[in-house]
Amino acid sequence: MNWWMDITHSVYGGGMFCALIMIGLNFFIIVGTNLAGSRLAWSMARDKGLPFSDYFAHVSTRFHIPLRTMVAILVIDLIIGKSDGPPGVLISDC
């Protein structure tokens, strides 16, 4: 980050650049995790490998995606990420 601080002539500018890079990387990590997790859960539900498989195997006729499974994975991610116990510590990097 020294080169960025040299360009902006500011330690604050270097810190902001680093923060923006981390925010961007975290966005792509979260999107990728949710996408992969929801597709995996949908395929398991389609093959009757999950509880309530008939509900989660449904593909939205409007959006043509497994919307119910995507919302379920998003809720699980939010619960795990916001918990103060060991799952949140092990999974999140903050």
C-alpha positions in Angstrom: 0.0 0.0 0.0 3.0 2.3 0.1 2.7 3.1 -3.5 -0.9 4.2 -3.0 0.1 6.4 0.0 2.8 7.9 -2.1 0.3 8.7 -4.9 -2.3 10.3 -2.5 0.3 11.8 -0.2 -1.8 10.5 2.7 -1.9 7.6 5.1 -5.7 8.1 5.1 -5.8 7.5 1.4 -3.8 4.3 1.7 -6.2 3.1 4.4 -9.2 3.9 2.3 -7.8 2.1 -0.7 -7.1 -1.0 1.5 -10.6 -0.8 3.0 -12.2 -0.6 -0.5 -10.2 -3.6 -1.7 -11.4 -5.6 1.3 -15.0 -4.6 0.9 -14.9 -5.6 -2.8 -13.2 -9.0 -2.0 -15.7 -9.7 0.7 -18.6 -8.9 -1.6 -17.4 -11.5 -4.2 -16.7 -14.1 -1.4 -20.3 -13.7 0.0 -21.9 -13.9 -3.4 -19.9 -16.9 -4.4 -20.6 -18.7 -1.1 -24.3 -18.0 -1.3 -24.5 -19.1 -4.9 -22.6 -22.3 -4.4 -24.4 -23.2 -1.2 -27.8 -22.6 -2.6 -27.1 -24.6 -5.8 -25.7 -27.5 -3.6 -28.7 -27.4 -1.3 -31.1 -27.3 -4.3 -29.5 -30.3 -5.9 -29.7 -32.2 -2.6 -33.4 -31.2 -2.2 -34.1 -32.3 -5.8 -32.6 -35.7 -5.0 -34.6 -35.9 -1.7 -31.5 -35.6 0.5 -32.8 -32.8 2.7 -35.8 -32.3 5.1 -38.7 -30.6 3.3 -37.2 -31.5 0.0 -40.4 -30.9 -2.0 -40.5 -27.3 -0.7 -36.8 -26.5 -1.4 -36.6 -28.3 -4.7 -39.1 -25.9 -6.3 -37.7 -23.6 -9.0 -39.4 -20.2 -9.3 -41.4 -19.9 -12.5 -41.0 -16.2 -12.5 -37.2 -16.0 -12.1 -36.2 -19.5 -13.1 -33.9 -20.0 -10.1 -34.3 -22.0 -6.9 -35.4 -18.9 -4.9 -36.6 -20.7 -1.8 -33.2 -22.5 -1.4 -31.3 -19.2 -2.0 -33.3 -17.4 0.7 -32.8 -20.3 3.1 -29.0 -20.3 2.6 -29.0 -16.5 3.0 -30.8 -16.8 6.3 -28.5 -19.5 7.5 -25.5 -17.3 6.5 -26.9 -14.4 8.4 -27.5 -16.4 11.5 -24.0 -18.0 11.5 -22.3 -14.7 10.7 -24.2 -12.7 13.4 -23.7 -15.3 16.2 -21.3 -14.6 19.0 -20.6 -18.3 19.7 -18.0 -20.6 18.1 -19.7 -21.0 14.7 -19.5 -17.3 14.0 -15.9 -17.3 15.2 -14.9 -20.2 13.1 -16.6 -19.2 9.9 -16.2 -15.4 9.8 -12.8 -13.7 9.6 -13.5 -10.8 11.9 
